[in-house]
């Protein structure tokens, strides 16, 4: 099995998403409460940092979970190779040659 390569999108999706949510929640709270946008700006920064950390740990948890799942599947394939035969017949080997013939009308 080939090793997985993370793209930039998949690497930073959870941390950045939760950072935006963490920083955007106080901004939305200010908007709903009819306060100025920058009122309590420290809450925006703290929310963004906490959101980034939460997203980072969610990402790490999911990576470990997916790695464990892949390891279990790989181990099962190693124990039961007869269930995972790689050389299957292709349709071109099963079906006969077919040549379309147009009918004269």
C-alpha positions, -999 to +999 in steps of 0.1 A: +000+000+000+014+034-009+019+059+019-005+087+022+006+122+013-012+151+030-022+181+009-020+216+023-058+216+024-062+184+044-033+193+067-047+227+078-084+222+073-095+215+109-071+240+127-079+269+104-117+261+103-119+260+141-097+291+144-121+310+121-151+297+141-133+305+174-125+341+163-158+346+145-180+336+174-172+367+196-175+389+164-210+374+158-218+379+195-208+416+192-229+420+160-260+404+176-255+425+208-252+456+186-217+463+199-188+476+178-169+449+160-137+454+179-153+455+213-135+430+234-109+423+208-090+400+232-119+375+230-114+373+192-077+364+196-083+341+225-111+324+206-090+320+175-061+305+194-083+281+214-101+272+182-068+265+164-056+243+192-089+224+193-088+219+156-052+207+158-061+181+184-092+170+165-069+166+134-044+146+154-071+123+169-085+116+135-051+109+119-044+084+147-078+068+142-074+065+105-039+052+108-050+025+132-079+016+109-055+013+079-031-008+100-059-032+109-070-035+072-034-040+060-028-067+087-060-085+076-049-084+040-015-098+050-032-127+069-057-135+041-040-129+008-063-154-009-092-130-005-074-102-022-062-116-055-047-089-077-047-107-110-084-106-120-096-112-155-105-081-174-136-078-195-116-078-227-104-113-218-140-125-210-160-110-239-155-119-275-145-093-301-174-072-312-176-054-345-206-031-350-223-037-384-247-011-397-278-025-413-287-013-448-320+004-447 
